Amino acid sequence: MAAHPESLEEEGHSGDWVQTFIEVAKENVTPPHVQIDGYLEMTCPAPDGVDRIREALMSGEASSKRAKIQYIGAPRYRVVVMAPDYKIAEEELKNVTAAVIEKIQECDGKAVFHREGK
């Protein structure tokens, strides 16, 4: 109900209580989500390689509002994506890592993405 308030009307419910019901549902119901992650290993031989790696990571994170990139320890970075379902999460993860890898390759850097099974 919180995600699709119009479904109440479609089911034939009406009255003063409908709007209040929707507000309470929005306050108390959290939509389901999934979280997936993977790791990027990145290197850049340029003299300003640290700055270029930072730019690549920022471009990847900016390409998706669902993704976060966390520092693990040089040269590893964790990419975490939260989405409503696995199909969307996988697509977002693919887009983010592709953006990072493309950006780092522009400066002759190298990046490899790994998924770790749990």
Contact map, one row per residue, 1 for C-alpha under 8 A:
1111101100000000000001001000000000000000000000000000000000000000000000000000000000000000000000000000000000000000000000
1111100000000000000001101100100000000000000000000000000000000000000000000000000000000000000000000000000000000000000000
1111100000000000000000000100001000000000000000000000000000000000000000000000000000000000000000000000000000000000000000
1111111000000000000000000000000000000000000000000000000000000000000000000000000000000000000000000000000000000000000000
1111111110000000000001000000000000000000000000000000000000000000000000000000000000000000000000000000000000000000000000
0001111111000000000000000000000000000000000000000000000000000000000000000000000000000000000000000000000000000000000000
1001111111100000000000000000000000000000000000000000000000000000000000000000000000000000000000000000000000000000000000
1000111111111100010000000000000000000000000000000000000000000000000000000000000000000000000000000000000000000000000000
0000111111111100000000000000000000000000000000000000000000000000000000000000000000000000000000000000000000000000000000
0000011111111000000000000000000000000000000000000000000000000000000000000000000000000000000000000000000000000000000000
0000001111111000000000000000000000000000000000000000000000000000000000000000000000000000000000000000000000000000000000
0000000111111100000000000000000000000000000000000000000000000000000000000000000000000000000000000000000000000000000000
0000000111111110010000000000000000000000000000000000000000000000000000000000000000000000000000000000000000000000000000
0000000110011111110000000000000000000000000000000000000000000000000000000000000000000000000000000000000000000000000000
0000000000001111110000000000000000000000000000000000000000000000000000000000000000000000000000000000000000000000000000
0000000000000111111100000000000000000000000000000000000000000000000000000000000000000000000000000000000000000000000000
0000000000000111111110000000000000000000000000000000000000000000000000000000000000000000000000000000000000000000000000
0000000100001111111111000000000000000000000000000000000000000000000000000000000000000000000000000000000000000000000000
0000000000000001111111100000000000000000000000000000000000000000000000000000000000000000000000000000000000000000000000
0000000000000001111111110000000000000000000000000000000000000000000000000000000000000000000000000000000000000000000000
0000000000000000111111111000000000000000000000000000000000000000000000000000000000000000000000000000000000000000000000
1100100000000000011111111100000000000000000000000000000000000000000000000000000000000000000000000000000000000000000000
0100000000000000001111111110000000000000000000000000000000000000000000000000000000000000000000000000000000000000000000
0000000000000000000111111111000000000000000000000000000000000000000000000000000000000000000000000000000000000000000000
1100000000000000000011111111100000000000000000000000000000000000000000000000000000000000000000000000000000000000000000
0110000000000000000001111111110000000000000000000000000000000000000000000000000000000000000000000000000000000000000000
0000000000000000000000111111100000000000000000000000000000000000000000000000000000000000000000000000000000000000000000
0000000000000000000000011111110000000000000000000000000000000000000000000000000000000000000000000000000000000000000000
0100000000000000000000001111111000000000000000000000000000000000000000000000000000000000000000000000000000000000000000
0000000000000000000000000101111100000000000000000000000000000000000000000000000000000000000000000000000000000000000000
0010000000000000000000000000111110000000000000000000000000000000000000000000000000010000000000000000000000000000000000
0000000000000000000000000000011111000000000000000000000000000000000000000000000000010000000000000000000000000000000000
0000000000000000000000000000001111100000000000000000000000000000000000000000000001111000000000000000000000000000000000
0000000000000000000000000000000111110000000000000000000000000000000000000000000001111100100000000000000000000000000000
0000000000000000000000000000000011111000000000000000000000000000000000000000000111100000100000000000000000000000000000
0000000000000000000000000000000001111100000000000000000000000000000000000000000111000100110000000000000000000000000000
0000000000000000000000000000000000111110000000000000000000000000000000000000011110000000000010000000000000000000001000
0000000000000000000000000000000000011111000000000000000000000000000000000000011100000000000000000000000000000000111100
0000000000000000000000000000000000001111100000000000000000000000000000000001111000000000000000000000000000000000111100
0000000000000000000000000000000000000111110000000000000000000000000000000011111000000000000000001000000000000011110000
0000000000000000000000000000000000000011111000000000000000000000000000000011100000000000000000000000000000000011100000
0000000000000000000000000000000000000001111100000000100000000000000000000011100000000000000000000000000100001111000000
0000000000000000000000000000000000000000111110001000100000000000000000000010000000000000000000000000000000001110000000
0000000000000000000000000000000000000000011111001101100000000000000000000000000000000000000000000000000100111100000000
0000000000000000000000000000000000000000001111101000000000000000000000000000000000000000000000000000000000011000000000
0000000000000000000000000000000000000000000111111000000000000000000000000000000000000000000000000000000000111000000000
0000000000000000000000000000000000000000000011111000000000000000000000000000000000000000000000000000000000000000000000
0000000000000000000000000000000000000000000001111111000000000000000000000000000000000000000000000000000000000000000000
0000000000000000000000000000000000000000001111111111100000000000000000000000000000000000000000000000000000000000000000
0000000000000000000000000000000000000000000100011111110000000000000000000000000000000000000000000000000000000000000000
0000000000000000000000000000000000000000000000011111111000000000000000000000000000000000000000000000000000000000000000
0000000000000000000000000000000000000000000100011111111100000000000000000000000000000000000000000000000100100000000000
0000000000000000000000000000000000000000011100001111111110000000000000000000000000000000000000000000000100000000000000
0000000000000000000000000000000000000000000000000111111111000000000000000000000000000000000000000000000000000000000000
0000000000000000000000000000000000000000000000000011111111100000000000000000000000000000000000000000001000000000000000
0000000000000000000000000000000000000000000000000001111111110000000000000000000000000000000000000011101100000000000000
0000000000000000000000000000000000000000000000000000111111111000000010000000000000000000000000000001000000000000000000
0000000000000000000000000000000000000000000000000000011111111100000000000000000000000000000000000000000000000000000000
0000000000000000000000000000000000000000000000000000001111111110000000000000000000000000000000000011001000000000000000
0000000000000000000000000000000000000000000000000000000111111111000000000000000000000000000000111111000000000000000000
0000000000000000000000000000000000000000000000000000000011111111101110000000000000000000000000010000000000000000000000
0000000000000000000000000000000000000000000000000000000001111111100000000000000000000000000000000000000000000000000000
0000000000000000000000000000000000000000000000000000000000111111100000000000000000000000000000110010000000000000000000
0000000000000000000000000000000000000000000000000000000000011111111000000000000000000000000100110000000000000000000000
0000000000000000000000000000000000000000000000000000000000001111111000000000000000000000000000000000000000000000000000
0000000000000000000000000000000000000000000000000000000000000001111100000000000011100000000100000000000000000000000000
0000000000000000000000000000000000000000000000000000000000001001111110000000001111000000000110010000000000000000000000
0000000000000000000000000000000000000000000000000000000000001000011111000000001110000000000000000000000000000000000000
0000000000000000000000000000000000000000000000000000000010001000001111100000111100000000000000000000000000000000000000
0000000000000000000000000000000000000000000000000000000000000000000111110000111100000000000000000000000000000000000000
0000000000000000000000000000000000000000000000000000000000000000000011111101110000000000000000000000000000000000000000
0000000000000000000000000000000000000000000000000000000000000000000001111111110000000000000000000000000000000000000000
0000000000000000000000000000000000000000000000000000000000000000000000111111100000000000000000000000000000000000000000
0000000000000000000000000000000000000000000000000000000000000000000000111111100000000000000000000000000000000000000000
0000000000000000000000000000000000000001111000000000000000000000000000011111100000000000000000000000000000000000000000
0000000000000000000000000000000000000011110000000000000000000000000000111111110000000000000000000000000000000000000000
0000000000000000000000000000000000000011110000000000000000000000000011111111111000000000000000000000000000000000000000
0000000000000000000000000000000000001111000000000000000000000000000011110001111100000000000000000000000000000000000000
0000000000000000000000000000000000001111000000000000000000000000001111000000111110000000000010001000000000000000000000
0000000000000000000000000000000000111100000000000000000000000000001111000000011111000000000010000000000000000000000000
0000000000000000000000000000000000111000000000000000000000000000011100000000001111100000100110000000000000000000000000
0000000000000000000000000000000011110000000000000000000000000000011000000000000111110000100000000000000000000000000000
0000000000000000000000000000000011100000000000000000000000000000010000000000000011111101100000000000000000000000000000
0000000000000000000000000000001111000000000000000000000000000000000000000000000001111101100000000000000000000000000000
0000000000000000000000000000000011000000000000000000000000000000000000000000000000111111100000000000000000000000000000
0000000000000000000000000000000001010000000000000000000000000000000000000000000000111111110000000000000000000000000000
0000000000000000000000000000000000000000000000000000000000000000000000000000000000001111111000000000000000000000000000
0000000000000000000000000000000000000000000000000000000000000000000000000000000000111111111100000000000000000000000000
0000000000000000000000000000000001110000000000000000000000000000000000000000000011111111111110000000000000000000000000
0000000000000000000000000000000000010000000000000000000000000000000000000000000000000111111111000000000000000000000000
0000000000000000000000000000000000000000000000000000000000000000000000000000000000000011111111100000000000000000000000
0000000000000000000000000000000000000000000000000000000000000001011000000000000010000001111111110000000000000000000000
0000000000000000000000000000000000001000000000000000000000000000001000000000001110000000111111111000000000000000000000
0000000000000000000000000000000000000000000000000000000000000000000000000000000000000000011111111100000000000000000000
0000000000000000000000000000000000000000000000000000000000010011000000000000000000000000001111111110000000000000000000
0000000000000000000000000000000000000000000000000000000000011011001000000000000000000000000111111111000000000000000000
0000000000000000000000000000000000000001000000000000000000010000000000000000001000000000000011111111100000000000100000
0000000000000000000000000000000000000000000000000000000000010000000000000000000000000000000001111111110000000000000000
0000000000000000000000000000000000000000000000000000000100110010000000000000000000000000000000111111111000000000000000
0000000000000000000000000000000000000000000000000000000110110000000000000000000000000000000000011111111100000000000000
0000000000000000000000000000000000000000000000000000000100000000000000000000000000000000000000001111111110000111000000
0000000000000000000000000000000000000000000000000000000000000000000000000000000000000000000000000111111111000000000000
0000000000000000000000000000000000000000000000000000001100100000000000000000000000000000000000000011111111100000000000
0000000000000000000000000000000000000000010100000001100100000000000000000000000000000000000000000001111111111110000000
0000000000000000000000000000000000000000000000000000000000000000000000000000000000000000000000000000111111111110000000
0000000000000000000000000000000000000000000000000000000000000000000000000000000000000000000000000000011111111000000000
0000000000000000000000000000000000000000000101000001000000000000000000000000000000000000000000000000001111111000000000
0000000000000000000000000000000000000000000111000000000000000000000000000000000000000000000000000000000111111100000000
0000000000000000000000000000000000000000011111000000000000000000000000000000000000000000000000000000000111111110000000
0000000000000000000000000000000000000000011100000000000000000000000000000000000000000000000000000000100110011111000000
0000000000000000000000000000000000000001111000000000000000000000000000000000000000000000000000000000100110001111100000
0000000000000000000000000000000000000001110000000000000000000000000000000000000000000000000000000000100000000111110000
0000000000000000000000000000000000000111100000000000000000000000000000000000000000000000000000001000000000000011111000
0000000000000000000000000000000000000111000000000000000000000000000000000000000000000000000000000000000000000001111100
0000000000000000000000000000000000001110000000000000000000000000000000000000000000000000000000000000000000000000111110
0000000000000000000000000000000000000110000000000000000000000000000000000000000000000000000000000000000000000000011111
0000000000000000000000000000000000000000000000000000000000000000000000000000000000000000000000000000000000000000001111
0000000000000000000000000000000000000000000000000000000000000000000000000000000000000000000000000000000000000000000111
